[in-house]
Amino acid sequence: MDSISKEQVDKTIGQILKKYRKSYHLTQEKISEQVGISLKYVSRIENGNGGISTETLIRYMNTLGITPNTIYKDFIHHETIKNQIEISEKLSDLSEDKLIFISKIIDLLKNL
């Protein structure tokens, strides 16, 4: 099993949150207001310094529409889970009608 350091996790999560914040054209100040944390804490998170609490991470994810797969996929090495994440990412690009269709196909496959 690969060893993952807390520093690697903090840095990767910080980069992802910064990327999403910028994609929404939000300043650090604006995201600090929306997530309910200090500007200094936003800076520390995005730079990978000091980590992020679970509660704050969830508020970020809800604010910016980030899935858990996006946050954790780089740390997953289990092949089945990696395949599930890949399918999930493909599904996220589909329209609501296509998602309903795919859901019905999955239900059919489960009953085989």
C-alpha positions in Angstrom: 0.0 0.0 0.0 1.3 3.4 -0.9 2.1 5.7 2.0 0.4 9.1 1.7 1.5 11.9 4.0 -0.7 14.5 5.6 1.3 17.1 3.8 0.5 15.5 0.4 -3.2 15.3 1.2 -3.3 19.0 2.5 -1.5 20.2 -0.6 -3.7 18.3 -3.1 -6.9 19.3 -1.4 -5.7 23.0 -1.3 -4.9 22.9 -5.0 -8.3 21.5 -5.9 -10.2 24.0 -3.7 -8.2 26.9 -5.2 -8.9 25.7 -8.8 -12.6 25.5 -8.2 -12.7 28.8 -6.4 -11.0 30.4 -9.3 -13.2 28.7 -11.8 -16.2 30.4 -10.2 -14.2 33.7 -10.3 -14.3 34.0 -6.5 -11.7 35.9 -4.5 -10.3 34.4 -1.3 -12.2 37.0 0.6 -15.5 36.0 -1.1 -15.0 32.3 -0.4 -14.1 33.0 3.2 -17.5 34.8 3.6 -19.4 32.0 1.9 -17.7 29.2 3.7 -17.7 31.1 7.0 -13.9 31.0 7.7 -11.2 33.6 8.0 -9.3 34.9 5.0 -6.1 33.7 6.6 -7.5 30.2 7.0 -8.5 30.2 3.2 -4.9 31.1 2.3 -3.5 28.4 4.6 -5.8 25.8 3.1 -5.1 26.7 -0.5 -1.3 26.7 0.2 -1.6 23.3 1.8 -0.5 24.6 5.2 -2.2 23.3 8.3 -4.9 21.2 6.8 -8.7 21.6 6.7 -11.3 20.4 9.1 -14.0 18.0 7.8 -16.7 20.5 8.5 -14.9 23.2 6.5 -14.2 20.8 3.7 -17.9 19.9 3.5 -18.9 23.6 3.4 -16.4 24.2 0.6 -17.7 21.2 -1.3 -21.3 22.4 -1.0 -20.4 26.0 -1.9 -18.4 25.1 -5.0 -20.3 21.9 -6.0 -17.3 19.6 -5.6 -17.9 15.9 -5.3 -16.0 13.7 -2.8 -14.5 11.8 -5.8 -12.9 15.0 -7.0 -11.3 15.6 -3.6 -10.1 12.0 -3.0 -9.6 10.3 -6.4 -5.9 11.0 -6.6 -5.4 9.0 -3.4 -7.4 5.9 -4.4 -5.4 2.9 -5.7 -8.1 0.2 -5.4 -9.0 -0.7 -9.0 -12.7 -1.3 -8.4 -13.1 2.0 -6.6 -11.1 3.8 -9.3 -13.4 2.3 -12.0 -16.5 3.5 -10.0 -15.0 7.0 -9.8 -14.3 7.0 -13.5 -17.9 6.0 -14.3 -19.2 8.6 -11.8 -17.2 11.3 -13.6 -18.6 10.3 -17.0 -22.1 10.3 -15.6 -21.7 13.9 -14.3 -21.5 15.1 -17.9 -24.8 13.6 -18.9 -28.2 15.3 -19.1 -31.0 14.5 -16.6 -32.8 12.4 -19.2 -29.7 10.3 -20.0 -29.0 9.8 -16.2 -32.6 8.4 -15.8 -32.0 6.1 -18.8 -28.7 4.9 -17.4 -30.3 4.4 -14.0 -32.9 2.1 -15.6 -30.2 0.1 -17.3 -28.3 -0.3 -14.0 -31.6 -1.6 -12.4 -32.0 -4.1 -15.2 -28.4 -5.3 -14.9 -28.8 -5.7 -11.1 -31.8 -8.0 -11.8 -29.9 -10.3 -14.2 
